[in-house]
């Protein structure tokens, strides 16, 4: 029983940490988008846009997994 709770708590903390890292990456990508000289042309623009969309996707997915594990933990605690 305790191992089941540990799994959900670990998943929640781990994916919340991933979410925080993804959110923290936004200012870095935006700074590089503003400060870049775009010497490679459209390749650089596509690279920054793909990084930005990738951070959005990783953040959304990790937040969803974190919330889902939180719901499962709450559901299991109520059943006790």
N, C-alpha and C positions, 0 to 999 in steps of 0.2 A: 504494500500500500504506500509506504513512504517512498519507495523507488519511483512509483508512478508520479508522485508529487514533485520529486526532484527533477524528473524529466521535463515536466511542464514549467517549473520555475527556471531551469537552465535554458530551455528554449526561449522563454520570455525575455530573460536577461540578455542572452546572446543576440537575438534578433533586434532587441531594442538598441543594443550597442552598435550593431550594423546600421540601423536606422540613423543613429546619431552621427556616425561617420559619413553617411551619405549626405545628410543635411549640412554637415560641416564642410563638405566638399564644394557646395554651391558658391560660396564667396571666392574660393580659389579659382574655380573655372571662370567665373564672371570676371575676376581680375585679369586672368590671362586673355580673356576675350577682348577686354578693353585695352590692355597694354601691348597686345601682340601686333607685329608689323605685317602679318599675313603675307610673308614672303613666298609661300607656296600657293597663294591664290585661293581658289575654291576648295582645295584640299584642306587647308587650315580651318576654313569656315565650317566645312562638314565635320571635321574632327571635333571641334568645340561643341557643335550642336549635338553630335552623337554622345560626347561625354556628358553633356547636360541632360539629355534624354535618358541616358544610362543611369545617372544618379537619381533621376526621378523614378525610374522603374525599380531600381534597387531599394530606394527608400519606401516606396509604396508596398512592395512585396514583403520587405522585412517588417514593416509596421503591421501588415495583415497577419503574418505568421505570429508575431508577438501578441496581437490581440486575440487570435484564435487560441493560442496556448493559454492565455489568461482566462478566456471563457471556459476552456476545458478544465482548468484548475478550479475555477469557481464552481463549475458543475459538479466536479468530483467532491469538493468540500461540502456542498449542500447535501449530497447523497449520503454522507457519513452519518 
